[in-house]
Amino acid sequence: MAVRIAYRTFAGGIALAQQSEHPPAVLRAQVTSKGGTTERAILHMQDAHVEEAIVAAVKAAAERARELGDVLGRD
């Protein structure tokens, strides 16, 4: 049940973002209550440097993709 709720929540958020003229950060700010659960989660993720970790992970994957492309492109 929790997984289905999470999927529906993400699907709804994605649909809203795709249909909106506003960037996702603005939409998120519009639904984040001061002192609420979402704000607390966001603050925790900021303190844990989650954004930086995601950016670093994507860069590492892109670098590995380039390496693999170089190896596979030799044939």
PDB file with one MODEL, atoms N, CA, C and O in Angstrom:
MODEL        1
ATOM      1  N   MET A   1       0.821  -1.187   0.000  1.00  0.00           N
ATOM      2  CA  MET A   1       0.000   0.000   0.000  1.00  0.00           C
ATOM      3  C   MET A   1       0.875   1.265   0.000  1.00  0.00           C
ATOM      4  O   MET A   1       0.599   2.222  -0.724  1.00  0.00           O
ATOM      5  N   ALA A   2       1.914   1.251   0.809  1.00  0.00           N
ATOM      6  CA  ALA A   2       2.786   2.427   0.884  1.00  0.00           C
ATOM      7  C   ALA A   2       3.476   2.691  -0.457  1.00  0.00           C
ATOM      8  O   ALA A   2       3.636   3.842  -0.863  1.00  0.00           O
ATOM      9  N   VAL A   3       3.877   1.631  -1.129  1.00  0.00           N
ATOM     10  CA  VAL A   3       4.544   1.800  -2.423  1.00  0.00           C
ATOM     11  C   VAL A   3       3.564   2.390  -3.431  1.00  0.00           C
ATOM     12  O   VAL A   3       3.929   3.280  -4.199  1.00  0.00           O
ATOM     13  N   ARG A   4       2.331   1.906  -3.437  1.00  0.00           N
ATOM     14  CA  ARG A   4       1.332   2.456  -4.365  1.00  0.00           C
ATOM     15  C   ARG A   4       1.066   3.929  -4.078  1.00  0.00           C
ATOM     16  O   ARG A   4       0.932   4.729  -5.004  1.00  0.00           O
ATOM     17  N   ILE A   5       0.990   4.287  -2.808  1.00  0.00           N
ATOM     18  CA  ILE A   5       0.780   5.694  -2.447  1.00  0.00           C
ATOM     19  C   ILE A   5       1.961   6.533  -2.917  1.00  0.00           C
ATOM     20  O   ILE A   5       1.778   7.623  -3.459  1.00  0.00           O
ATOM     21  N   ALA A   6       3.174   6.024  -2.710  1.00  0.00           N
ATOM     22  CA  ALA A   6       4.365   6.763  -3.150  1.00  0.00           C
ATOM     23  C   ALA A   6       4.362   6.937  -4.662  1.00  0.00           C
ATOM     24  O   ALA A   6       4.651   8.025  -5.160  1.00  0.00           O
ATOM     25  N   TYR A   7       4.039   5.877  -5.397  1.00  0.00           N
ATOM     26  CA  TYR A   7       3.991   5.980  -6.864  1.00  0.00           C
ATOM     27  C   TYR A   7       2.971   7.018  -7.306  1.00  0.00           C
ATOM     28  O   TYR A   7       3.246   7.826  -8.192  1.00  0.00           O
ATOM     29  N   ARG A   8       1.808   6.995  -6.697  1.00  0.00           N
ATOM     30  CA  ARG A   8       0.763   7.950  -7.079  1.00  0.00           C
ATOM     31  C   ARG A   8       1.153   9.376  -6.721  1.00  0.00           C
ATOM     32  O   ARG A   8       0.846  10.317  -7.454  1.00  0.00           O
ATOM     33  N   THR A   9       1.826   9.528  -5.601  1.00  0.00           N
ATOM     34  CA  THR A   9       2.281  10.857  -5.200  1.00  0.00           C
ATOM     35  C   THR A   9       3.286  11.393  -6.209  1.00  0.00           C
ATOM     36  O   THR A   9       3.180  12.540  -6.643  1.00  0.00           O
ATOM     37  N   PHE A  10       4.259  10.571  -6.582  1.00  0.00           N
ATOM     38  CA  PHE A  10       5.253  11.001  -7.569  1.00  0.00           C
ATOM     39  C   PHE A  10       4.605  11.252  -8.921  1.00  0.00           C
ATOM     40  O   PHE A  10       4.934  12.230  -9.592  1.00  0.00           O
ATOM     41  N   ALA A  11       3.701  10.393  -9.325  1.00  0.00           N
ATOM     42  CA  ALA A  11       3.024  10.568 -10.616  1.00  0.00           C
ATOM     43  C   ALA A  11       2.244  11.877 -10.637  1.00  0.00           C
ATOM     44  O   ALA A  11       2.258  12.596 -11.636  1.00  0.00           O
ATOM     45  N   GLY A  12       1.569  12.185  -9.542  1.00  0.00           N
ATOM     46  CA  GLY A  12       0.823  13.441  -9.465  1.00  0.00           C
ATOM     47  C   GLY A  12       1.739  14.645  -9.499  1.00  0.00           C
ATOM     48  O   GLY A  12       1.443  15.640 -10.161  1.00  0.00           O
ATOM     49  N   GLY A  13       2.846  14.557  -8.790  1.00  0.00           N
ATOM     50  CA  GLY A  13       3.812  15.656  -8.791  1.00  0.00           C
ATOM     51  C   GLY A  13       4.432  15.874 -10.159  1.00  0.00           C
ATOM     52  O   GLY A  13       4.619  17.012 -10.590  1.00  0.00           O
ATOM     53  N   ILE A  14       4.745  14.797 -10.832  1.00  0.00           N
ATOM     54  CA  ILE A  14       5.325  14.901 -12.175  1.00  0.00           C
ATOM     55  C   ILE A  14       4.316  15.500 -13.141  1.00  0.00           C
ATOM     56  O   ILE A  14       4.656  16.373 -13.939  1.00  0.00           O
ATOM     57  N   ALA A  15       3.073  15.030 -13.068  1.00  0.00           N
ATOM     58  CA  ALA A  15       2.037  15.565 -13.957  1.00  0.00           C
ATOM     59  C   ALA A  15       1.843  17.059 -13.725  1.00  0.00           C
ATOM     60  O   ALA A  15       1.724  17.825 -14.681  1.00  0.00           O
ATOM     61  N   LEU A  16       1.812  17.473 -12.468  1.00  0.00           N
ATOM     62  CA  LEU A  16       1.664  18.888 -12.143  1.00  0.00           C
ATOM     63  C   LEU A  16       2.838  19.692 -12.703  1.00  0.00           C
ATOM     64  O   LEU A  16       2.641  20.743 -13.312  1.00  0.00           O
ATOM     65  N   ALA A  17       4.059  19.194 -12.496  1.00  0.00           N
ATOM     66  CA  ALA A  17       5.243  19.906 -12.978  1.00  0.00           C
ATOM     67  C   ALA A  17       5.246  20.025 -14.501  1.00  0.00           C
ATOM     68  O   ALA A  17       5.644  21.055 -15.043  1.00  0.00           O
ATOM     69  N   GLN A  18       4.806  18.978 -15.186  1.00  0.00           N
ATOM     70  CA  GLN A  18       4.785  19.003 -16.649  1.00  0.00           C
ATOM     71  C   GLN A  18       3.755  19.987 -17.190  1.00  0.00           C
ATOM     72  O   GLN A  18       3.951  20.563 -18.261  1.00  0.00           O
ATOM     73  N   GLN A  19       2.669  20.182 -16.466  1.00  0.00           N
ATOM     74  CA  GLN A  19       1.592  21.040 -16.931  1.00  0.00           C
ATOM     75  C   GLN A  19       1.750  22.489 -16.483  1.00  0.00           C
ATOM     76  O   GLN A  19       1.082  23.378 -17.010  1.00  0.00           O
ATOM     77  N   SER A  20       2.618  22.728 -15.525  1.00  0.00           N
ATOM     78  CA  SER A  20       2.757  24.063 -14.939  1.00  0.00           C
ATOM     79  C   SER A  20       3.774  24.905 -15.694  1.00  0.00           C
ATOM     80  O   SER A  20       4.721  24.393 -16.290  1.00  0.00           O
ATOM     81  N   GLU A  21       3.549  26.204 -15.649  1.00  0.00           N
ATOM     82  CA  GLU A  21       4.532  27.132 -16.214  1.00  0.00           C
ATOM     83  C   GLU A  21       5.607  27.482 -15.189  1.00  0.00           C
ATOM     84  O   GLU A  21       6.606  28.118 -15.525  1.00  0.00           O
ATOM     85  N   HIS A  22       5.400  27.063 -13.925  1.00  0.00           N
ATOM     86  CA  HIS A  22       6.345  27.371 -12.846  1.00  0.00           C
ATOM     87  C   HIS A  22       7.386  26.265 -12.697  1.00  0.00           C
ATOM     88  O   HIS A  22       7.090  25.098 -12.954  1.00  0.00           O
ATOM     89  N   PRO A  23       8.594  26.619 -12.289  1.00  0.00           N
ATOM     90  CA  PRO A  23       9.610  25.585 -12.052  1.00  0.00           C
ATOM     91  C   PRO A  23       9.241  24.737 -10.828  1.00  0.00           C
ATOM     92  O   PRO A  23       8.490  25.190  -9.964  1.00  0.00           O
ATOM     93  N   PRO A  24       9.762  23.517 -10.754  1.00  0.00           N
ATOM     94  CA  PRO A  24       9.439  22.628  -9.630  1.00  0.00           C
ATOM     95  C   PRO A  24       9.694  23.242  -8.261  1.00  0.00           C
ATOM     96  O   PRO A  24       8.937  22.979  -7.328  1.00  0.00           O
ATOM     97  N   ALA A  25      10.736  24.052  -8.114  1.00  0.00           N
ATOM     98  CA  ALA A  25      11.026  24.658  -6.807  1.00  0.00           C
ATOM     99  C   ALA A  25       9.887  25.558  -6.340  1.00  0.00           C
ATOM    100  O   ALA A  25       9.578  25.602  -5.149  1.00  0.00           O
ATOM    101  N   VAL A  26       9.267  26.271  -7.265  1.00  0.00           N
ATOM    102  CA  VAL A  26       8.141  27.143  -6.916  1.00  0.00           C
ATOM    103  C   VAL A  26       6.942  26.295  -6.508  1.00  0.00           C
ATOM    104  O   VAL A  26       6.269  26.594  -5.521  1.00  0.00           O
ATOM    105  N   LEU A  27       6.679  25.245  -7.264  1.00  0.00           N
ATOM    106  CA  LEU A  27       5.554  24.367  -6.934  1.00  0.00           C
ATOM    107  C   LEU A  27       5.754  23.729  -5.559  1.00  0.00           C
ATOM    108  O   LEU A  27       4.816  23.648  -4.765  1.00  0.00           O
ATOM    109  N   ARG A  28       6.969  23.281  -5.285  1.00  0.00           N
ATOM    110  CA  ARG A  28       7.256  22.676  -3.981  1.00  0.00           C
ATOM    111  C   ARG A  28       7.042  23.673  -2.855  1.00  0.00           C
ATOM    112  O   ARG A  28       6.474  23.330  -1.818  1.00  0.00           O
ATOM    113  N   ALA A  29       7.491  24.900  -3.053  1.00  0.00           N
ATOM    114  CA  ALA A  29       7.316  25.930  -2.026  1.00  0.00           C
ATOM    115  C   ALA A  29       5.841  26.207  -1.768  1.00  0.00           C
ATOM    116  O   ALA A  29       5.448  26.510  -0.642  1.00  0.00           O
ATOM    117  N   GLN A  30       5.030  26.104  -2.809  1.00  0.00           N
ATOM    118  CA  GLN A  30       3.600  26.368  -2.667  1.00  0.00           C
ATOM    119  C   GLN A  30       2.886  25.316  -1.829  1.00  0.00           C
ATOM    120  O   GLN A  30       1.835  25.600  -1.254  1.00  0.00           O
ATOM    121  N   VAL A  31       3.431  24.116  -1.748  1.00  0.00           N
ATOM    122  CA  VAL A  31       2.753  23.049  -0.999  1.00  0.00           C
ATOM    123  C   VAL A  31       3.462  22.670   0.297  1.00  0.00           C
ATOM    124  O   VAL A  31       3.032  21.753   0.996  1.00  0.00           O
ATOM    125  N   THR A  32       4.545  23.371   0.619  1.00  0.00           N
ATOM    126  CA  THR A  32       5.289  23.073   1.836  1.00  0.00           C
ATOM    127  C   THR A  32       4.822  23.985   2.964  1.00  0.00           C
ATOM    128  O   THR A  32       5.017  25.200   2.924  1.00  0.00           O
ATOM    129  N   SER A  33       4.206  23.378   3.963  1.00  0.00           N
ATOM    130  CA  SER A  33       3.738  24.144   5.125  1.00  0.00           C
ATOM    131  C   SER A  33       4.899  24.468   6.044  1.00  0.00           C
ATOM    132  O   SER A  33       5.754  23.621   6.303  1.00  0.00           O
ATOM    133  N   LYS A  34       4.926  25.713   6.542  1.00  0.00           N
ATOM    134  CA  LYS A  34       5.946  26.106   7.508  1.00  0.00           C
ATOM    135  C   LYS A  34       5.821  25.215   8.743  1.00  0.00           C
ATOM    136  O   LYS A  34       4.750  25.103   9.340  1.00  0.00           O
ATOM    137  N   GLY A  35       6.923  24.591   9.108  1.00  0.00           N
ATOM    138  CA  GLY A  35       6.923  23.738  10.291  1.00  0.00           C
ATOM    139  C   GLY A  35       6.308  22.370  10.064  1.00  0.00           C
ATOM    140  O   GLY A  35       6.145  21.602  11.012  1.00  0.00           O
ATOM    141  N   GLY A  36       5.963  22.054   8.827  1.00  0.00           N
ATOM    142  CA  GLY A  36       5.320  20.778   8.527  1.00  0.00           C
ATOM    143  C   GLY A  36       6.302  19.649   8.247  1.00  0.00           C
ATOM    144  O   GLY A  36       7.518  19.812   8.350  1.00  0.00           O
ATOM    145  N   THR A  37       5.742  18.515   7.895  1.00  0.00           N
ATOM    146  CA  THR A  37       6.556  17.321   7.675  1.00  0.00           C
ATOM    147  C   THR A  37       7.454  17.447   6.445  1.00  0.00           C
ATOM    148  O   THR A  37       8.607  17.018   6.479  1.00  0.00           O
ATOM    149  N   THR A  38       6.945  18.024   5.373  1.00  0.00           N
ATOM    150  CA  THR A  38       7.758  18.171   4.166  1.00  0.00           C
ATOM    151  C   THR A  38       8.919  19.116   4.425  1.00  0.00           C
ATOM    152  O   THR A  38      10.047  18.848   4.012  1.00  0.00           O
ATOM    153  N   GLU A  39       8.647  20.218   5.105  1.00  0.00           N
ATOM    154  CA  GLU A  39       9.722  21.151   5.420  1.00  0.00           C
ATOM    155  C   GLU A  39      10.790  20.469   6.271  1.00  0.00           C
ATOM    156  O   GLU A  39      11.985  20.657   6.040  1.00  0.00           O
ATOM    157  N   ARG A  40      10.366  19.687   7.243  1.00  0.00           N
ATOM    158  CA  ARG A  40      11.333  18.995   8.100  1.00  0.00           C
ATOM    159  C   ARG A  40      12.179  18.020   7.278  1.00  0.00           C
ATOM    160  O   ARG A  40      13.392  17.937   7.472  1.00  0.00           O
ATOM    161  N   ALA A  41      11.555  17.295   6.376  1.00  0.00           N
ATOM    162  CA  ALA A  41      12.288  16.347   5.538  1.00  0.00           C
ATOM    163  C   ALA A  41      13.276  17.072   4.636  1.00  0.00           C
ATOM    164  O   ALA A  41      14.414  16.629   4.475  1.00  0.00           O
ATOM    165  N   ILE A  42      12.854  18.171   4.054  1.00  0.00           N
ATOM    166  CA  ILE A  42      13.734  18.942   3.175  1.00  0.00           C
ATOM    167  C   ILE A  42      14.930  19.475   3.957  1.00  0.00           C
ATOM    168  O   ILE A  42      16.064  19.389   3.486  1.00  0.00           O
ATOM    169  N   LEU A  43      14.693  20.012   5.122  1.00  0.00           N
ATOM    170  CA  LEU A  43      15.796  20.518   5.944  1.00  0.00           C
ATOM    171  C   LEU A  43      16.770  19.400   6.302  1.00  0.00           C
ATOM    172  O   LEU A  43      17.984  19.601   6.284  1.00  0.00           O
ATOM    173  N   HIS A  44      16.240  18.229   6.627  1.00  0.00           N
ATOM    174  CA  HIS A  44      17.105  17.094   6.949  1.00  0.00           C
ATOM    175  C   HIS A  44      17.949  16.704   5.737  1.00  0.00           C
ATOM    176  O   HIS A  44      19.145  16.444   5.874  1.00  0.00           O
ATOM    177  N   MET A  45      17.343  16.662   4.563  1.00  0.00           N
ATOM    178  CA  MET A  45      18.093  16.301   3.353  1.00  0.00           C
ATOM    179  C   MET A  45      19.143  17.353   3.029  1.00  0.00           C
ATOM    180  O   MET A  45      20.236  17.016   2.573  1.00  0.00           O
ATOM    181  N   GLN A  46      18.823  18.630   3.260  1.00  0.00           N
ATOM    182  CA  GLN A  46      19.812  19.683   3.034  1.00  0.00           C
ATOM    183  C   GLN A  46      20.989  19.520   3.992  1.00  0.00           C
ATOM    184  O   GLN A  46      22.145  19.637   3.586  1.00  0.00           O
ATOM    185  N   ASP A  47      20.692  19.248   5.268  1.00  0.00           N
ATOM    186  CA  ASP A  47      21.758  19.050   6.258  1.00  0.00           C
ATOM    187  C   ASP A  47      22.632  17.845   5.906  1.00  0.00           C
ATOM    188  O   ASP A  47      23.827  17.833   6.205  1.00  0.00           O
ATOM    189  N   ALA A  48      22.041  16.839   5.275  1.00  0.00           N
ATOM    190  CA  ALA A  48      22.768  15.622   4.900  1.00  0.00           C
ATOM    191  C   ALA A  48      23.432  15.743   3.525  1.00  0.00           C
ATOM    192  O   ALA A  48      24.054  14.796   3.046  1.00  0.00           O
ATOM    193  N   HIS A  49      23.297  16.906   2.900  1.00  0.00           N
ATOM    194  CA  HIS A  49      23.910  17.165   1.589  1.00  0.00           C
ATOM    195  C   HIS A  49      23.452  16.178   0.518  1.00  0.00           C
ATOM    196  O   HIS A  49      24.249  15.717  -0.300  1.00  0.00           O
ATOM    197  N   VAL A  50      22.160  15.861   0.537  1.00  0.00           N
ATOM    198  CA  VAL A  50      21.601  14.906  -0.416  1.00  0.00           C
ATOM    199  C   VAL A  50      21.728  15.419  -1.848  1.00  0.00           C
ATOM    200  O   VAL A  50      22.086  14.659  -2.748  1.00  0.00           O
ATOM    201  N   GLU A  51      21.440  16.695  -2.062  1.00  0.00           N
ATOM    202  CA  GLU A  51      21.522  17.240  -3.428  1.00  0.00           C
ATOM    203  C   GLU A  51      22.925  17.070  -4.003  1.00  0.00           C
ATOM    204  O   GLU A  51      23.090  16.660  -5.152  1.00  0.00           O
ATOM    205  N   GLU A  52      23.929  17.388  -3.195  1.00  0.00           N
ATOM    206  CA  GLU A  52      25.301  17.257  -3.654  1.00  0.00           C
ATOM    207  C   GLU A  52      25.641  15.801  -3.974  1.00  0.00           C
ATOM    208  O   GLU A  52      26.344  15.519  -4.945  1.00  0.00           O
ATOM    209  N   ALA A  53      25.138  14.886  -3.153  1.00  0.00           N
ATOM    210  CA  ALA A  53      25.394  13.460  -3.393  1.00  0.00           C
ATOM    211  C   ALA A  53      24.752  12.998  -4.693  1.00  0.00           C
ATOM    212  O   ALA A  53      25.349  12.213  -5.430  1.00  0.00           O
ATOM    213  N   ILE A  54      23.542  13.474  -4.985  1.00  0.00           N
ATOM    214  CA  ILE A  54      22.866  13.088  -6.220  1.00  0.00           C
ATOM    215  C   ILE A  54      23.616  13.646  -7.428  1.00  0.00           C
ATOM    216  O   ILE A  54      23.813  12.940  -8.418  1.00  0.00           O
ATOM    217  N   VAL A  55      24.029  14.899  -7.350  1.00  0.00           N
ATOM    218  CA  VAL A  55      24.777  15.499  -8.454  1.00  0.00           C
ATOM    219  C   VAL A  55      26.082  14.735  -8.678  1.00  0.00           C
ATOM    220  O   VAL A  55      26.441  14.454  -9.822  1.00  0.00           O
ATOM    221  N   ALA A  56      26.789  14.400  -7.612  1.00  0.00           N
ATOM    222  CA  ALA A  56      28.041  13.649  -7.734  1.00  0.00           C
ATOM    223  C   ALA A  56      27.795  12.263  -8.333  1.00  0.00           C
ATOM    224  O   ALA A  56      28.591  11.792  -9.145  1.00  0.00           O
ATOM    225  N   ALA A  57      26.713  11.614  -7.945  1.00  0.00           N
ATOM    226  CA  ALA A  57      26.391  10.289  -8.478  1.00  0.00           C
ATOM    227  C   ALA A  57      26.105  10.355  -9.971  1.00  0.00           C
ATOM    228  O   ALA A  57      26.559   9.498 -10.730  1.00  0.00           O
ATOM    229  N   VAL A  58      25.360  11.361 -10.394  1.00  0.00           N
ATOM    230  CA  VAL A  58      25.057  11.510 -11.822  1.00  0.00           C
ATOM    231  C   VAL A  58      26.337  11.792 -12.608  1.00  0.00           C
ATOM    232  O   VAL A  58      26.523  11.256 -13.701  1.00  0.00           O
ATOM    233  N   LYS A  59      27.216  12.629 -12.062  1.00  0.00           N
ATOM    234  CA  LYS A  59      28.490  12.914 -12.732  1.00  0.00           C
ATOM    235  C   LYS A  59      29.346  11.654 -12.831  1.00  0.00           C
ATOM    236  O   LYS A  59      29.979  11.416 -13.859  1.00  0.00           O
ATOM    237  N   ALA A  60      29.371  10.844 -11.769  1.00  0.00           N
ATOM    238  CA  ALA A  60      30.149   9.609 -11.790  1.00  0.00           C
ATOM    239  C   ALA A  60      29.592   8.642 -12.833  1.00  0.00           C
ATOM    240  O   ALA A  60      30.357   8.000 -13.553  1.00  0.00           O
ATOM    241  N   ALA A  61      28.279   8.536 -12.919  1.00  0.00           N
ATOM    242  CA  ALA A  61      27.663   7.658 -13.918  1.00  0.00           C
ATOM    243  C   ALA A  61      27.954   8.154 -15.333  1.00  0.00           C
ATOM    244  O   ALA A  61      28.232   7.353 -16.226  1.00  0.00           O
ATOM    245  N   ALA A  62      27.894   9.458 -15.540  1.00  0.00           N
ATOM    246  CA  ALA A  62      28.185  10.020 -16.863  1.00  0.00           C
ATOM    247  C   ALA A  62      29.636   9.760 -17.254  1.00  0.00           C
ATOM    248  O   ALA A  62      29.922   9.420 -18.402  1.00  0.00           O
ATOM    249  N   GLU A  63      30.543   9.917 -16.308  1.00  0.00           N
ATOM    250  CA  GLU A  63      31.950   9.652 -16.575  1.00  0.00           C
ATOM    251  C   GLU A  63      32.159   8.182 -16.936  1.00  0.00           C
ATOM    252  O   GLU A  63      32.897   7.862 -17.868  1.00  0.00           O
ATOM    253  N   ARG A  64      31.510   7.299 -16.197  1.00  0.00           N
ATOM    254  CA  ARG A  64      31.640   5.868 -16.499  1.00  0.00           C
ATOM    255  C   ARG A  64      31.044   5.559 -17.871  1.00  0.00           C
ATOM    256  O   ARG A  64      31.585   4.733 -18.606  1.00  0.00           O
ATOM    257  N   ALA A  65      29.952   6.202 -18.218  1.00  0.00           N
ATOM    258  CA  ALA A  65      29.350   6.004 -19.534  1.00  0.00           C
ATOM    259  C   ALA A  65      30.316   6.431 -20.636  1.00  0.00           C
ATOM    260  O   ALA A  65      30.417   5.766 -21.666  1.00  0.00           O
ATOM    261  N   ARG A  66      31.029   7.544 -20.422  1.00  0.00           N
ATOM    262  CA  ARG A  66      32.030   7.994 -21.396  1.00  0.00           C
ATOM    263  C   ARG A  66      33.164   6.965 -21.512  1.00  0.00           C
ATOM    264  O   ARG A  66      33.609   6.642 -22.613  1.00  0.00           O
ATOM    265  N   GLU A  67      33.618   6.460 -20.371  1.00  0.00           N
ATOM    266  CA  GLU A  67      34.674   5.449 -20.384  1.00  0.00           C
ATOM    267  C   GLU A  67      34.235   4.203 -21.150  1.00  0.00           C
ATOM    268  O   GLU A  67      34.977   3.682 -21.982  1.00  0.00           O
ATOM    269  N   LEU A  68      33.039   3.740 -20.866  1.00  0.00           N
ATOM    270  CA  LEU A  68      32.526   2.557 -21.561  1.00  0.00           C
ATOM    271  C   LEU A  68      32.343   2.832 -23.047  1.00  0.00           C
ATOM    272  O   LEU A  68      32.604   1.964 -23.880  1.00  0.00           O
ATOM    273  N   GLY A  69      31.895   4.035 -23.376  1.00  0.00           N
ATOM    274  CA  GLY A  69      31.747   4.402 -24.773  1.00  0.00           C
ATOM    275  C   GLY A  69      33.069   4.407 -25.495  1.00  0.00           C
ATOM    276  O   GLY A  69      33.151   3.997 -26.653  1.00  0.00           O
ATOM    277  N   ASP A  70      34.119   4.873 -24.814  1.00  0.00           N
ATOM    278  CA  ASP A  70      35.447   4.865 -25.409  1.00  0.00           C
ATOM    279  C   ASP A  70      35.913   3.434 -25.676  1.00  0.00           C
ATOM    280  O   ASP A  70      36.451   3.143 -26.745  1.00  0.00           O
ATOM    281  N   VAL A  71      35.708   2.551 -24.713  1.00  0.00           N
ATOM    282  CA  VAL A  71      36.129   1.152 -24.845  1.00  0.00           C
ATOM    283  C   VAL A  71      35.312   0.458 -25.946  1.00  0.00           C
ATOM    284  O   VAL A  71      35.875  -0.198 -26.822  1.00  0.00           O
ATOM    285  N   LEU A  72      34.012   0.605 -25.895  1.00  0.00           N
ATOM    286  CA  LEU A  72      33.143  -0.068 -26.857  1.00  0.00           C
ATOM    287  C   LEU A  72      33.247   0.543 -28.245  1.00  0.00           C
ATOM    288  O   LEU A  72      33.015  -0.136 -29.245  1.00  0.00           O
ATOM    289  N   GLY A  73      33.595   1.823 -28.309  1.00  0.00           N
ATOM    290  CA  GLY A  73      33.698   2.506 -29.588  1.00  0.00           C
ATOM    291  C   GLY A  73      34.948   2.144 -30.356  1.00  0.00           C
ATOM    292  O   GLY A  73      35.089   2.520 -31.519  1.00  0.00           O
ATOM    293  N   ARG A  74      35.853   1.425 -29.731  1.00  0.00           N
ATOM    294  CA  ARG A  74      37.104   1.052 -30.403  1.00  0.00           C
ATOM    295  C   ARG A  74      36.907  -0.045 -31.444  1.00  0.00           C
ATOM    296  O   ARG A  74      37.711  -0.193 -32.364  1.00  0.00           O
ATOM    297  N   ASP A  75      35.838  -0.806 -31.291  1.00  0.00           N
ATOM    298  CA  ASP A  75      35.614  -1.943 -32.209  1.00  0.00           C
ATOM    299  C   ASP A  75      35.217  -1.496 -33.591  1.00  0.00           C
ATOM    300  O   ASP A  75      34.996  -2.328 -34.470  1.00  0.00           O
TER     301      ASP A  75
ENDMDL
END
